[in-house]
Amino acid sequence: MPFSCIDEAPPASRRPDVCGHLPFDLGQRALVVVAHPDDETIGAGAHLGRLKEVRILHTTDGAPRSGVDAEAAGCTGVLEYAALRRLELERALAQAGVTADRLDSLGFADQDASFHLAALTRLVMHRIEDRAPDVVLTHAYEGGHPDHDATAFAVHAACALLDGAAPSIVEMAGYHGADGMTNVQEFLPAPGIPVHTVTLDPAARRLKRRMLDAHASQAATLAPFRDDVEQFRRAPAYDFTTPPHPGLLNYDRFPWGMTGERWRGLAAEALRTLGLEGAGCL
């Protein structure tokens, strides 16, 4: 087996419970729902090819409409940049044996998903109904990126609408901005919910490194992310109208046109639109 689990803990201030088993079965039908091309690689790249049946849904095309990222990547415009990110995605997943026919995108603009939470939820719900997965792997609600939080909202709200027909939700560690710094590949604490840490052996590390390197246009963004570990946990219930942690969120610090306060207002509006207002934690 190219994976092992160890009881190495992060600093005591953010120490999770570490378990030796995944919170999902590799033989289950899995739908990976993430915001951007490369989020699937960050969160679960070494596991994607081991899942018996997997499909991957991106909520955005990875191309902010400002054009700044497109220009930095040497592209002539946003459409070319979106196409480049799709090509890099296919190359990355080919390393794991995941073919392009297993990829789907809702096509929202990068950094804009939060403005379409109700529509995003309905689209995710329809994909879940169509694919009938046993488990959905997705982002945690942690204030790392507004599109990550929007995607987490859509998955939780979709499963709330599906009620008894909903799959289980498992989170992949991404990043957040608690304590005034960007913390990568670790979760915010969720009391009572164990974190499952998988340490990758050399072969699995080489695979994950090839996958990360395939996203060449994102090299600077991906530089802080490790290739030796992946973390998962069963999703806690969230109140998306309250902050995920005290203080500034990670995206409060960036000029992306979104703040935590604004995001939570959009979430409250979407809950009313979806008939989920007052439903409590999702």
Backbone bond lengths (Angstrom), bond angles and torsions (degrees), N, CA, C in turn:
res aa  C-N    CA-C-N  psi(-1)  N-CA   C-N-CA  omega(-1)  CA-C   N-CA-C  phi
1 M - - - 1.470 - - 1.529 108.86 -
2 P 1.344 118.10 130.89 1.465 119.62 -177.05 1.523 113.37 -85.02
3 F 1.325 117.90 25.87 1.455 121.07 -177.78 1.518 109.14 -141.86
4 S 1.305 116.69 147.56 1.452 120.87 171.57 1.512 108.31 -142.99
5 C 1.312 116.33 154.95 1.459 121.42 178.53 1.510 108.82 -112.81
6 I 1.314 117.18 136.15 1.443 121.09 -179.95 1.511 109.53 -131.17
7 D 1.319 115.70 161.28 1.457 121.08 -178.64 1.522 111.02 -98.79
8 E 1.319 116.40 53.06 1.449 120.57 173.89 1.517 107.85 -93.57
9 A 1.325 116.81 124.00 1.457 120.54 -174.63 1.510 110.72 -104.93
10 P 1.352 117.33 148.71 1.448 120.75 171.35 1.521 110.01 -71.04
11 P 1.324 118.46 -179.01 1.461 119.82 179.90 1.524 112.40 -50.84
12 A 1.328 116.29 148.87 1.470 120.97 -173.02 1.512 112.69 -56.91
13 S 1.333 117.78 -28.83 1.461 120.11 -178.25 1.516 112.63 -66.84
14 R 1.359 116.32 -19.91 1.460 119.18 -179.25 1.525 109.76 -134.30
15 R 1.323 116.61 37.07 1.461 119.96 -173.03 1.519 110.73 -81.02
16 P 1.343 118.29 120.81 1.464 120.75 176.33 1.516 110.81 -88.46
17 D 1.319 115.40 171.27 1.447 120.04 166.50 1.524 107.07 -81.61
18 V 1.316 117.49 127.58 1.449 121.44 -176.57 1.519 108.93 -105.13
19 C 1.313 116.85 129.01 1.460 121.51 -178.42 1.524 110.05 -119.78
20 G 1.301 115.39 161.96 1.457 119.84 -175.95 1.506 114.88 -96.93
21 H 1.312 119.24 9.44 1.453 120.83 -177.77 1.523 109.93 -133.10
22 L 1.319 115.88 149.25 1.461 120.43 175.50 1.528 110.12 -69.91
23 P 1.333 117.39 149.65 1.468 120.21 177.72 1.529 112.19 -85.84
24 F 1.335 116.80 20.76 1.461 122.13 175.19 1.516 107.25 -152.80
25 D 1.326 115.40 163.82 1.463 122.10 -177.34 1.521 108.43 -99.97
26 L 1.326 117.43 129.52 1.462 120.74 179.84 1.525 112.23 -63.51
27 G 1.324 117.49 -17.47 1.457 120.89 177.51 1.518 113.82 -85.96
28 Q 1.340 117.91 -3.73 1.459 121.42 179.95 1.525 111.38 -78.58
29 R 1.337 114.97 158.67 1.470 120.22 169.75 1.522 107.14 -75.41
30 A 1.330 116.54 124.32 1.459 120.95 -175.71 1.522 110.60 -120.33
31 L 1.316 115.50 137.61 1.457 122.85 170.52 1.517 106.90 -116.44
32 V 1.326 116.61 119.61 1.457 122.39 177.79 1.524 107.25 -96.02
33 V 1.321 117.59 118.14 1.461 122.26 -177.68 1.524 107.56 -117.01
34 V 1.332 116.12 109.39 1.463 121.53 -176.51 1.526 109.73 -134.41
35 A 1.316 115.14 167.32 1.459 120.10 -172.92 1.519 113.22 -80.55
36 H 1.342 116.74 -46.88 1.467 120.53 -169.17 1.521 111.97 -127.41
37 P 1.322 117.55 150.32 1.454 119.97 168.79 1.531 108.59 -59.82
38 D 1.273 117.25 118.58 1.476 132.17 -178.69 1.519 111.44 117.84
39 D 1.352 119.09 -21.37 1.462 120.36 178.32 1.527 111.52 -63.43
40 E 1.331 116.72 -35.11 1.467 119.88 178.25 1.533 111.07 -65.08
41 T 1.347 115.49 -35.91 1.459 120.38 179.38 1.520 110.95 -71.20
42 I 1.330 116.86 -44.33 1.462 120.95 177.14 1.526 110.21 -57.37
43 G 1.323 116.44 -48.12 1.456 120.25 -171.56 1.505 115.27 -78.30
44 A 1.337 117.30 -40.09 1.469 119.21 -170.70 1.518 112.79 -149.67
45 G 1.333 117.90 26.64 1.459 120.50 -174.33 1.517 114.15 -53.11
46 A 1.315 117.51 -41.89 1.458 120.34 -177.11 1.521 112.86 -74.18
47 H 1.334 117.97 -14.45 1.465 121.24 -179.52 1.526 113.67 -100.16
48 L 1.318 118.00 -18.65 1.465 119.96 -170.36 1.529 112.02 -59.03
49 G 1.319 116.80 -43.06 1.460 119.91 -178.64 1.514 113.39 -74.80
50 R 1.327 118.26 -11.65 1.458 122.29 179.74 1.525 112.41 -91.19
51 L 1.336 116.18 -14.56 1.458 119.43 177.42 1.522 109.72 -71.32
52 K 1.308 116.33 133.92 1.462 120.10 -176.23 1.524 111.39 -62.55
53 E 1.330 115.69 -40.04 1.468 120.26 179.58 1.521 108.31 -142.38
54 V 1.327 117.74 113.96 1.455 121.57 -176.37 1.516 110.43 -135.07
55 R 1.308 115.50 140.24 1.459 122.93 169.11 1.521 107.42 -130.36
56 I 1.329 115.47 148.53 1.454 120.73 -174.11 1.520 109.20 -124.32
57 L 1.320 115.62 126.39 1.459 122.95 -179.01 1.525 109.04 -117.85
58 H 1.328 116.24 123.78 1.465 121.61 174.55 1.525 108.62 -102.90
59 T 1.309 115.92 134.38 1.463 118.52 -178.64 1.527 111.74 -83.08
60 T 1.343 118.15 -23.05 1.467 120.77 176.92 1.523 109.84 -124.78
61 D 1.328 114.95 169.08 1.469 120.08 178.20 1.526 112.66 -92.05
62 G 1.339 117.03 2.26 1.456 120.61 177.07 1.508 115.49 77.70
63 A 1.331 117.55 11.46 1.470 120.79 -174.75 1.529 110.54 -123.23
64 P 1.338 118.49 98.71 1.469 120.33 175.92 1.523 110.63 -59.67
65 R 1.324 116.50 140.23 1.467 120.55 -174.24 1.520 113.46 -77.45
66 S 1.332 117.70 -5.81 1.459 119.23 176.28 1.519 111.81 -65.43
67 G 1.317 116.49 -26.97 1.462 120.99 -179.62 1.512 114.63 87.04
68 V 1.330 116.75 -7.63 1.471 119.99 -177.86 1.522 110.91 -63.82
69 D 1.332 116.93 -45.42 1.464 120.46 -179.70 1.522 111.11 -67.25
70 A 1.331 116.26 -38.33 1.461 119.96 178.48 1.522 110.64 -61.13
71 E 1.317 116.14 -44.48 1.468 120.39 179.78 1.520 110.88 -64.42
72 A 1.334 116.93 -41.97 1.461 120.28 -179.99 1.519 112.01 -63.20
73 A 1.337 116.55 -28.75 1.465 121.12 178.88 1.521 112.51 -85.92
74 G 1.336 117.23 1.01 1.460 121.09 179.50 1.507 114.15 80.50
75 C 1.340 116.86 18.95 1.465 120.93 -179.62 1.523 110.39 -92.40
76 T 1.316 116.05 153.61 1.462 120.79 -178.91 1.519 112.61 -80.28
77 G 1.305 117.53 -12.76 1.458 119.89 179.58 1.511 111.27 -176.80
78 V 1.319 115.21 -179.90 1.461 121.90 -175.15 1.524 111.78 -64.91
79 L 1.318 117.94 -40.23 1.461 120.32 -178.74 1.521 111.29 -64.55
80 E 1.320 116.11 -40.62 1.465 119.15 177.75 1.529 110.59 -65.13
81 Y 1.317 115.98 -38.01 1.456 120.19 179.43 1.534 110.66 -66.64
82 A 1.317 117.29 -42.66 1.468 120.42 177.23 1.528 110.51 -60.79
83 A 1.337 116.47 -40.71 1.464 120.19 178.20 1.525 111.46 -65.18
84 L 1.341 116.51 -38.34 1.461 120.47 177.21 1.521 110.73 -63.02
85 R 1.315 116.71 -43.19 1.464 119.56 -179.31 1.528 110.92 -66.09
86 R 1.312 117.50 -35.11 1.468 120.31 176.01 1.529 110.15 -65.93
87 L 1.328 117.07 -42.48 1.459 120.57 179.38 1.526 110.57 -62.60
88 E 1.327 116.70 -43.81 1.461 120.17 178.53 1.526 110.99 -63.33
89 L 1.332 116.34 -38.70 1.459 120.81 177.44 1.525 110.65 -59.93
90 E 1.321 116.96 -47.78 1.461 120.46 -178.90 1.526 110.95 -62.43
91 R 1.333 116.54 -40.21 1.463 119.85 178.55 1.523 111.37 -65.14
92 A 1.339 116.28 -40.27 1.461 119.80 179.52 1.524 111.14 -64.02
93 L 1.311 116.81 -47.14 1.460 120.06 -175.65 1.519 112.08 -73.31
94 A 1.326 116.97 -26.07 1.464 119.72 174.50 1.522 110.73 -60.78
95 Q 1.331 116.88 -31.64 1.464 120.45 177.21 1.524 111.02 -60.12
96 A 1.329 116.51 -31.21 1.464 121.73 -179.00 1.523 112.46 -96.15
97 G 1.329 116.98 2.01 1.455 120.48 -179.37 1.508 114.60 80.17
98 V 1.327 117.04 16.84 1.471 121.58 177.84 1.520 107.55 -96.52
99 T 1.321 117.13 117.15 1.456 122.39 -173.12 1.526 112.29 -84.97
100 A 1.336 115.58 159.95 1.466 121.55 -174.36 1.516 112.87 -62.21
101 D 1.330 118.55 -25.46 1.458 120.28 -179.91 1.524 112.55 -70.28
102 R 1.337 116.83 -8.18 1.458 120.64 177.66 1.530 112.24 -97.29
103 L 1.337 115.64 8.10 1.463 121.04 -178.47 1.519 110.41 -107.36
104 D 1.310 115.54 142.10 1.459 122.01 178.79 1.522 107.87 -143.29
105 S 1.320 117.04 151.28 1.458 121.37 178.49 1.517 109.94 -139.86
106 L 1.323 115.78 140.13 1.463 120.67 175.61 1.528 111.25 -85.16
107 G 1.330 117.71 -15.20 1.454 121.63 169.72 1.508 117.41 77.57
108 F 1.336 118.61 13.35 1.462 118.67 174.94 1.523 109.24 -67.51
109 A 1.315 116.37 153.26 1.455 120.54 178.98 1.520 110.51 -69.04
110 D 1.324 116.31 139.23 1.459 121.53 172.45 1.530 108.72 -55.01
111 Q 1.329 116.00 133.88 1.466 126.04 -178.74 1.521 113.67 78.54
112 D 1.332 118.36 0.66 1.469 121.43 -177.73 1.525 114.29 -113.52
113 A 1.328 119.09 -3.94 1.463 120.68 -173.93 1.521 112.10 -59.84
114 S 1.326 117.13 -30.74 1.463 120.44 -176.98 1.522 113.04 -64.74
115 F 1.327 117.34 -21.41 1.465 121.10 -179.69 1.530 112.25 -82.53
116 H 1.334 117.61 -0.15 1.467 121.67 -175.15 1.533 110.45 -134.71
117 L 1.327 117.52 39.24 1.454 120.12 -170.70 1.529 113.41 -62.84
118 A 1.306 118.23 -40.93 1.466 119.81 -179.26 1.523 110.84 -67.56
119 A 1.336 116.56 -46.61 1.471 119.91 178.45 1.521 110.61 -63.51
120 L 1.321 116.78 -41.43 1.459 121.41 178.51 1.525 110.51 -60.24
121 T 1.319 116.69 -43.33 1.466 120.75 178.97 1.512 111.38 -59.86
122 R 1.318 117.13 -45.81 1.473 120.09 -178.09 1.527 111.06 -64.70
123 L 1.326 116.90 -39.03 1.461 120.18 179.17 1.529 111.01 -66.31
124 V 1.326 116.68 -42.23 1.461 120.11 177.15 1.527 109.94 -64.20
125 M 1.325 117.04 -41.12 1.459 120.36 178.75 1.528 111.21 -59.85
126 H 1.329 116.91 -42.47 1.464 119.99 179.24 1.520 111.29 -65.08
127 R 1.339 117.60 -38.10 1.472 119.86 177.56 1.519 110.20 -65.35
128 I 1.319 117.38 -39.29 1.464 120.23 177.90 1.530 109.85 -64.60
129 E 1.319 116.86 -42.93 1.467 119.77 178.07 1.524 110.84 -61.97
130 D 1.334 117.04 -41.85 1.469 120.95 -177.72 1.518 111.80 -68.37
131 R 1.336 116.57 -42.48 1.470 120.74 -172.94 1.520 112.80 -89.62
132 A 1.312 117.68 -21.16 1.472 123.19 -179.87 1.521 112.26 48.18
133 P 1.329 118.42 54.41 1.468 119.24 179.04 1.521 111.56 -72.58
134 D 1.319 115.27 156.45 1.454 120.72 172.24 1.522 110.69 -81.44
135 V 1.344 115.62 -30.33 1.458 120.77 -176.79 1.520 109.24 -143.42
136 V 1.321 116.25 143.28 1.459 123.04 172.10 1.518 107.81 -112.17
137 L 1.334 116.37 126.41 1.461 121.06 173.30 1.515 108.10 -101.01
138 T 1.329 116.72 130.55 1.460 119.62 -174.04 1.523 110.84 -154.90
139 H 1.336 115.18 -171.50 1.457 122.31 -179.46 1.527 111.50 -79.36
140 A 1.318 114.98 156.24 1.461 121.73 166.52 1.529 108.84 -85.10
141 Y 1.333 116.00 155.34 1.469 121.59 173.62 1.519 107.34 -86.29
142 E 1.353 115.90 98.57 1.450 119.98 -171.68 1.525 114.17 -138.00
143 G 1.335 118.01 4.12 1.451 118.74 177.95 1.511 114.57 73.69
144 G 1.329 117.82 17.95 1.458 120.19 179.28 1.516 112.71 -73.29
145 H 1.334 116.10 -51.08 1.465 123.42 178.73 1.524 106.79 -141.90
146 P 1.332 118.57 139.42 1.468 118.60 -178.74 1.523 113.40 -60.68
147 D 1.329 117.72 -33.06 1.468 119.62 177.36 1.529 111.38 -68.50
148 H 1.328 117.53 -34.69 1.462 120.04 175.44 1.527 110.14 -62.84
149 D 1.326 116.37 -46.88 1.459 119.78 179.54 1.528 111.27 -64.52
150 A 1.331 116.81 -37.90 1.468 120.47 177.82 1.520 110.95 -63.41
151 T 1.326 116.19 -40.71 1.463 120.42 179.96 1.518 110.81 -67.93
152 A 1.337 116.80 -42.49 1.467 119.89 175.60 1.526 110.72 -59.52
153 F 1.323 116.49 -44.98 1.466 120.70 177.85 1.521 110.28 -56.74
154 A 1.334 117.03 -48.42 1.462 121.18 -176.08 1.521 111.35 -61.43
155 V 1.332 117.53 -41.15 1.462 120.33 -179.91 1.529 110.39 -66.28
156 H 1.326 117.15 -47.43 1.467 120.00 -178.76 1.526 111.29 -65.57
157 A 1.330 117.17 -42.69 1.464 119.96 -179.89 1.527 110.97 -67.08
158 A 1.337 116.66 -39.85 1.466 119.96 177.75 1.525 110.73 -61.25
159 C 1.326 116.74 -43.40 1.462 119.76 179.88 1.524 111.40 -68.01
160 A 1.342 117.20 -32.95 1.461 119.86 175.39 1.528 110.57 -64.78
161 L 1.318 117.29 -39.49 1.465 120.96 178.84 1.526 111.33 -69.29
162 L 1.336 116.42 -33.50 1.465 120.57 179.59 1.518 112.20 -77.19
163 D 1.329 115.70 -21.62 1.461 123.16 175.89 1.526 110.84 54.29
164 G 1.317 118.91 -118.05 1.460 122.34 -174.07 1.507 114.56 -64.81
165 A 1.331 117.88 -17.76 1.464 121.00 -179.42 1.519 112.50 -93.06
166 A 1.323 117.55 7.62 1.460 120.99 -174.46 1.527 111.56 -80.83
167 P 1.322 117.04 144.55 1.465 120.92 172.89 1.521 110.73 -76.50
168 S 1.312 116.66 170.38 1.459 120.08 171.98 1.527 109.10 -75.28
169 I 1.320 116.58 155.27 1.464 122.54 -179.21 1.521 108.40 -115.76
170 V 1.324 115.56 125.62 1.454 122.40 176.53 1.526 108.55 -120.60
171 E 1.312 116.43 136.96 1.463 121.43 -178.66 1.519 111.30 -100.43
172 M 1.333 114.23 149.36 1.453 122.95 174.34 1.525 108.04 -111.41
173 A 1.312 117.43 138.20 1.460 120.38 -178.41 1.526 110.60 -68.60
174 G 1.340 115.86 132.39 1.462 121.85 178.09 1.515 109.91 -122.32
175 Y 1.338 116.04 -103.04 1.465 119.30 176.41 1.514 109.78 -157.12
176 H 1.333 115.43 158.16 1.458 121.57 177.45 1.518 108.23 -150.64
177 G 1.325 116.29 172.50 1.461 120.78 -174.29 1.513 114.62 -117.42
178 A 1.331 117.08 27.73 1.467 119.28 177.97 1.525 110.28 -64.62
179 D 1.322 115.55 153.87 1.470 122.61 178.38 1.524 112.53 66.41
180 G 1.328 117.28 17.46 1.446 120.28 175.51 1.506 115.31 76.69
181 M 1.333 117.84 13.92 1.462 121.15 178.50 1.523 108.93 -137.95
182 T 1.318 116.12 161.19 1.455 120.16 176.79 1.522 108.68 -86.92
183 N 1.326 116.17 115.65 1.461 123.11 -178.80 1.520 108.66 -103.38
184 V 1.327 117.44 117.90 1.463 120.91 -175.79 1.518 111.01 -103.49
185 Q 1.328 114.81 145.55 1.460 123.69 175.20 1.528 113.33 54.62
186 E 1.311 115.48 41.34 1.454 120.83 169.01 1.523 108.03 -150.35
187 F 1.319 115.60 151.06 1.451 121.71 -177.97 1.527 111.29 -90.99
188 L 1.332 115.35 152.91 1.457 119.24 160.32 1.527 108.48 -64.76
189 P 1.330 118.42 149.15 1.467 119.67 179.91 1.524 111.73 -60.49
190 A 1.315 115.58 140.55 1.461 123.51 172.00 1.522 106.26 -132.74
191 P 1.330 118.28 97.10 1.467 121.55 -172.84 1.525 112.69 -52.00
192 G 1.324 114.46 131.90 1.456 120.92 175.91 1.512 115.05 84.98
193 I 1.336 117.90 -5.01 1.469 120.73 -178.53 1.528 108.63 -110.10
194 P 1.338 118.27 113.43 1.460 120.34 -177.54 1.524 112.37 -70.55
195 V 1.305 115.55 146.51 1.459 123.31 174.01 1.525 107.92 -97.97
196 H 1.309 116.16 131.05 1.455 122.40 -178.83 1.526 108.11 -102.36
197 T 1.315 116.52 110.10 1.459 122.32 -176.81 1.515 109.40 -102.61
198 V 1.318 115.77 121.99 1.460 121.78 179.22 1.520 108.06 -110.84
199 T 1.317 115.90 119.32 1.454 121.29 176.78 1.521 108.48 -94.88
200 L 1.319 116.67 127.95 1.457 121.93 -173.58 1.522 111.03 -88.02
201 D 1.325 115.69 139.71 1.458 118.89 176.66 1.528 109.28 -79.94
202 P 1.329 119.88 175.57 1.468 120.85 -174.39 1.532 115.27 -55.10
203 A 1.329 117.79 -40.32 1.465 119.37 -179.45 1.523 111.14 -65.98
204 A 1.332 116.21 -42.68 1.460 119.65 179.29 1.524 110.95 -68.33
205 R 1.324 116.78 -34.72 1.468 119.91 176.56 1.522 110.98 -64.05
206 R 1.323 116.36 -41.88 1.472 119.45 178.88 1.528 110.38 -62.47
207 L 1.331 116.43 -40.45 1.461 120.28 177.07 1.517 110.56 -61.11
208 K 1.323 116.40 -49.56 1.462 118.74 -177.97 1.521 110.88 -63.81
209 R 1.333 117.95 -37.53 1.460 120.58 178.18 1.522 110.69 -63.38
210 R 1.326 118.36 -41.70 1.469 120.77 177.50 1.523 110.32 -62.28
211 M 1.320 116.60 -39.11 1.463 120.38 179.70 1.524 110.82 -66.54
212 L 1.319 116.67 -45.74 1.460 119.75 177.82 1.529 110.92 -61.36
213 D 1.326 117.14 -43.23 1.462 121.05 -178.28 1.519 112.59 -66.29
214 A 1.344 117.08 -25.52 1.462 119.99 178.98 1.526 111.80 -65.40
215 H 1.328 116.98 -24.50 1.466 121.25 176.22 1.530 108.35 -86.35
216 A 1.323 115.56 62.97 1.472 120.71 -169.73 1.518 112.78 -62.70
217 S 1.324 118.39 -34.61 1.465 120.52 -178.99 1.528 112.07 -68.08
218 Q 1.331 116.80 -14.83 1.468 122.01 -178.00 1.521 112.12 -107.10
219 A 1.329 117.37 17.85 1.467 120.88 -172.84 1.521 112.63 -54.66
220 A 1.321 117.59 -44.31 1.467 119.89 -178.24 1.526 110.85 -66.57
221 T 1.327 117.26 -41.09 1.466 121.23 179.81 1.525 111.19 -65.70
222 L 1.328 116.34 -37.92 1.458 120.43 -175.37 1.521 113.77 -84.81
223 A 1.314 117.64 -9.33 1.466 120.98 -175.28 1.533 114.02 -54.39
224 P 1.350 120.14 -37.83 1.471 118.62 -178.26 1.527 114.69 -74.34
225 F 1.331 117.39 -11.09 1.462 119.71 -172.11 1.525 111.12 -86.12
226 R 1.324 114.99 134.57 1.460 122.14 -177.24 1.526 111.02 -81.53
227 D 1.339 115.13 156.23 1.459 120.47 177.42 1.527 112.22 -110.86
228 D 1.341 116.97 11.32 1.461 119.22 -173.86 1.520 114.16 -110.58
229 V 1.333 117.97 -1.37 1.453 119.31 -174.79 1.528 110.05 -152.47
230 E 1.322 116.07 146.72 1.468 122.69 170.64 1.520 107.89 -134.49
231 Q 1.336 115.91 142.42 1.462 121.03 -178.52 1.521 110.02 -123.90
232 F 1.332 114.59 141.87 1.461 122.40 -179.90 1.530 109.04 -138.25
233 R 1.327 115.39 157.59 1.460 120.29 170.11 1.528 108.40 -159.27
234 R 1.299 115.70 156.48 1.463 119.66 171.47 1.520 108.26 -67.38
235 A 1.318 116.37 139.01 1.458 120.20 -174.13 1.522 111.11 -69.55
236 P 1.322 116.70 133.22 1.467 118.94 171.36 1.528 109.87 -74.93
237 A 1.321 116.61 169.02 1.462 121.00 171.52 1.521 108.02 -79.40
238 Y 1.328 116.50 137.02 1.458 121.77 -176.22 1.524 111.44 -117.81
239 D 1.318 115.20 143.81 1.459 121.94 163.73 1.523 105.89 -101.48
240 F 1.324 115.77 102.36 1.463 120.84 -174.37 1.529 112.97 -75.22
241 T 1.323 117.14 -0.22 1.471 119.63 176.45 1.522 111.69 -97.69
242 T 1.328 117.27 2.49 1.463 121.39 175.87 1.522 109.24 -119.20
243 P 1.333 117.97 152.90 1.468 120.14 -178.05 1.529 111.57 -63.71
244 P 1.323 117.91 146.39 1.469 119.98 177.90 1.525 112.95 -71.68
245 H 1.316 116.57 -21.84 1.462 120.50 176.33 1.524 108.57 -159.03
246 P 1.325 118.93 160.92 1.474 120.93 179.15 1.528 111.02 -67.16
247 G 1.323 115.12 157.98 1.456 120.68 174.98 1.522 113.16 80.96
248 L 1.330 115.27 -169.78 1.455 120.69 -179.56 1.523 111.20 -66.13
249 L 1.331 116.29 139.72 1.451 120.46 170.73 1.528 108.85 -81.05
250 N 1.318 115.55 163.57 1.468 119.00 179.62 1.522 111.12 -56.03
251 Y 1.340 117.42 -42.84 1.464 118.52 -175.78 1.518 113.38 -81.72
252 D 1.325 117.54 -6.13 1.469 119.34 168.95 1.526 110.65 -65.48
253 R 1.323 116.40 -21.07 1.465 121.03 -174.14 1.529 113.31 -92.18
254 F 1.336 117.41 -1.27 1.462 120.68 -175.22 1.527 110.71 -122.12
255 P 1.331 118.14 149.75 1.473 121.78 -178.33 1.523 111.96 -83.63
256 W 1.324 116.04 59.21 1.454 120.82 -177.39 1.530 112.64 -98.20
257 G 1.311 117.00 7.47 1.454 119.88 179.41 1.516 113.63 76.66
258 M 1.324 117.52 18.57 1.460 120.76 -178.12 1.523 109.51 -144.71
259 T 1.326 114.95 137.20 1.458 121.87 172.30 1.519 108.48 -121.48
260 G 1.319 116.07 164.74 1.450 118.99 177.58 1.518 112.43 -60.29
261 E 1.328 116.87 -41.25 1.460 120.55 -179.87 1.530 111.00 -63.24
262 R 1.306 116.44 -44.65 1.463 120.00 179.16 1.527 110.47 -64.81
263 W 1.333 116.62 -41.29 1.465 120.58 -179.13 1.524 110.20 -60.66
264 R 1.311 116.93 -44.74 1.470 119.93 -177.79 1.534 111.32 -66.01
265 G 1.330 117.06 -32.61 1.454 119.52 174.63 1.518 111.60 -64.78
266 L 1.327 116.44 -40.80 1.466 120.96 176.90 1.525 110.77 -65.37
267 A 1.337 116.93 -37.32 1.463 120.37 178.22 1.525 110.90 -65.28
268 A 1.320 117.12 -42.65 1.461 120.43 178.86 1.524 110.83 -62.42
269 E 1.327 116.68 -42.00 1.467 120.75 177.91 1.524 110.97 -62.55
270 A 1.337 117.17 -42.97 1.463 120.57 -180.00 1.526 111.52 -65.50
271 L 1.322 117.60 -38.13 1.465 120.16 177.61 1.525 110.81 -61.46
272 R 1.333 117.16 -40.06 1.466 119.97 176.41 1.520 110.23 -64.43
273 T 1.305 117.63 -45.08 1.463 121.79 -179.00 1.531 111.32 -60.76
274 L 1.327 116.32 -37.91 1.463 121.58 -176.95 1.523 113.43 -84.77
275 G 1.319 116.52 -3.13 1.457 120.04 -178.62 1.518 112.66 75.79
276 L 1.332 117.67 23.59 1.453 122.09 -178.21 1.533 112.22 -108.93
277 E 1.317 117.06 4.12 1.470 119.98 178.55 1.527 109.13 -61.77
278 G 1.312 116.17 133.42 1.448 120.33 -179.91 1.514 114.03 81.74
279 A 1.341 116.29 5.07 1.454 119.68 -179.05 1.515 112.21 -75.57
280 G 1.334 117.47 -6.81 1.447 120.61 -175.73 1.517 110.38 81.26
281 C 1.302 115.62 -154.22 1.473 119.45 -179.89 1.517 110.50 -73.05
282 L 1.317 115.67 139.58 1.473 120.35 179.70 1.523 110.07 -94.67
